[in-house]
């Protein structure tokens, strides 16, 4: 990630510098990243794709996302949990995705673990949002001099540890925090980014799953 938190894009809008000038990245940054997600299928998809990203760029995964969705039954946890060794071999021969046996088998394993979490908490959303950290109040712009991106937090370390205890794989602290950022459990759009206030408003109005 760049040391410069924001840059002005080709459309004149100021956004997080990591969005660069790639149309795919700009669309993902503006319309998805950081917006709070409470849909179990999207949450499971993101956990899986963050695992596949390990050692690669997110842009690589983003450009293959539709292929992944097709290959992994739309990331329906119940469907993926039924995958067997024939499915693993099918996926290993699918040039449209990342053909890494460890990551593929981790996604299948994690589908079963996701079903266990749903049984315990009622939904994946209720479980993951229980790890939302306490941050500055919505609509309060942080001091740019004090703001700095981070790869892990206390909460992401704890979440990764709990997932590991539950038998999940390929979800370490860095992956867990990237997931939290993308799914809106935190608002890490940089000060001055035109999307930051949009995400703040969405988070402020969100009915947190699992809370009375």
Residue pairs with C-beta under 8 A, 6 or more apart in sequence:
1 17
1 18
1 149
2 17
2 18
4 17
5 16
5 17
5 144
5 147
5 149
5 190
5 191
5 192
5 193
6 14
6 15
6 16
6 17
6 190
6 191
6 192
6 193
7 14
7 15
7 17
7 19
7 20
8 14
9 15
9 19
9 21
9 26
10 21
11 26
13 194
14 192
14 193
14 194
15 26
15 29
15 30
15 189
15 193
15 194
15 195
16 29
16 189
16 190
16 193
16 195
17 190
18 25
18 29
19 25
19 26
19 28
19 29
19 30
20 26
22 59
24 59
24 62
24 63
25 59
25 62
28 62
29 195
30 195
32 182
33 181
33 182
33 189
33 195
34 181
34 182
34 184
34 186
34 187
34 188
34 189
34 195
34 199
35 184
35 198
35 199
35 202
36 183
36 184
36 185
36 199
36 202
36 203
36 206
37 43
37 46
37 125
37 183
37 184
38 125
38 129
38 206
38 209
39 125
40 77
40 114
40 118
40 123
40 124
40 125
41 74
41 75
41 76
41 77
42 75
42 183
43 124
43 125
43 128
43 183
44 75
44 77
44 80
44 110
44 111
44 114
44 124
45 68
45 69
45 72
45 75
46 179
46 182
46 183
47 110
47 114
47 168
47 171
47 179
48 68
48 72
48 75
48 107
48 110
49 61
49 65
49 68
50 171
50 175
50 178
50 179
50 182
51 103
51 106
51 107
51 110
51 169
51 170
51 171
51 175
52 61
52 68
52 97
52 98
52 100
52 103
52 107
53 60
53 61
53 175
53 178
54 103
54 170
54 175
56 98
60 98
61 68
61 98
64 96
64 97
64 98
67 94
67 96
67 97
68 75
68 96
68 97
69 75
70 96
71 90
71 91
71 94
71 96
71 97
72 80
72 91
72 107
73 79
73 80
77 111
77 114
77 115
77 118
77 124
78 111
78 115
79 111
80 107
80 108
80 111
81 108
81 111
81 112
81 114
81 115
83 108
83 111
87 108
88 101
88 104
88 105
88 108
91 97
91 99
91 104
92 99
92 101
92 104
93 99
102 170
103 170
105 169
106 169
106 170
107 170
109 167
109 168
109 169
110 168
110 169
110 170
110 171
113 163
113 166
113 167
113 168
114 124
116 166
117 124
117 127
117 166
118 124
120 127
121 127
121 130
121 210
122 210
123 209
123 210
125 209
125 210
126 209
126 210
127 210
128 159
128 179
128 183
128 185
129 185
129 208
129 209
129 210
129 211
130 210
131 155
131 158
131 159
131 180
131 185
132 155
132 180
132 185
132 186
132 208
133 153
133 154
133 155
133 185
133 186
135 186
135 187
136 142
138 187
138 200
138 201
138 203
138 204
139 197
139 200
139 201
139 204
140 200
141 191
141 196
142 191
143 191
144 190
144 191
144 192
147 190
147 191
149 188
149 190
150 177
151 173
151 174
151 177
152 173
152 174
152 176
152 177
153 177
153 180
153 186
155 177
155 180
156 173
156 174
156 176
156 177
156 180
157 173
157 176
159 173
159 176
159 180
160 171
160 172
160 173
160 175
160 176
163 171
163 176
164 171
171 179
180 186
181 188
184 199
184 202
184 203
184 206
187 196
187 199
187 200
187 203
189 195
189 196
189 199
190 196
